[in-house]
Amino acid sequence: MTNAVEQLHAVRTKIANAEREARREPGAVTLVAVSKTFAAEDIRPVIEAGQRVFGENRVQEAQSKWPALREAFADLELHLIGPLQSNKAREAVALFDVFETVDREKIAAELSREMTRQGRTPRLYVQVNIGSEPQKAGIEPREAVAFVKRCRDAHGLAIEGLMCIPPADENPGPHFALLEKLAREAGVAKLSMGMSGDYETAIAFGATSVRVGSAIFGSR
Ligand SMILES: *Cc1c(COP(=O)(O)O)cnc(C)c1O
């Protein structure tokens, strides 16, 4: 067994324990294995061990490794977890099943246009800049509920959930709690929150998916 496969099993066990401790249903939390910077040959054993949902943060990098893996494994689900440039929307809509980083009008409009053009309906999350950090992507928390509504009303986009990355040097709990509250106000059911350092905490606060990279694949 490769190291990544051992670590995958360890993460799965911790997710199951965190679900139990939080009195969540077994399997309530989806593991998105973040494979950015790792090559197809590193990813393949993890797929063979049963993992099906993966996250990438760059469209071009994903295009270089996922089409071949998709041919080999029919039931993969690929999430875009990094920023989307509008000039990459066409390629991105062709490749990704879930977009976690919808955070401005222009991207919502571009996604809507490409989804219609290609007849594809990827699932969509709005990214919230939960700590209002100037260097971070995402819609401001105070604008998030109205933005979800505008995605629906102005662009015909069904938003499934919210996603956040809390400030690196702060206790993540209050940020996870705020995302959960915003999702309730916006009327969306899914919460993508929690990474290698804090996914068990995120599960306690209601995460429905966690995005875990280095705890599975090793440091980048
Ligand atoms: C890289 C990345 C992750 C995974 O981070 P780890 O700390 O390696 O688990 C999760 N979410 C996003 C948006 C990322 O860019």
The ligand as a Gaussian input file, in Angstrom:
#p B3LYP/6-31G(d) Opt

LIG

0 1
 C       -5.101000      23.311000      -1.124000
 C       -6.492000      23.511000      -0.693000
 C       -7.083000      22.637000       0.240000
 C       -6.347000      21.484000       0.905000
 O       -5.428000      21.974000       1.823000
 P       -4.643000      20.977000       2.824000
 O       -4.264000      21.870000       3.959000
 O       -3.485000      20.462000       2.059000
 O       -5.576000      19.925000       3.214000
 C       -8.416000      22.854000       0.569000
 N       -9.124000      23.862000       0.033000
 C       -8.592000      24.718000      -0.867000
 C       -9.437000      25.794000      -1.429000
 C       -7.255000      24.579000      -1.244000
 O       -6.741000      25.438000      -2.145000

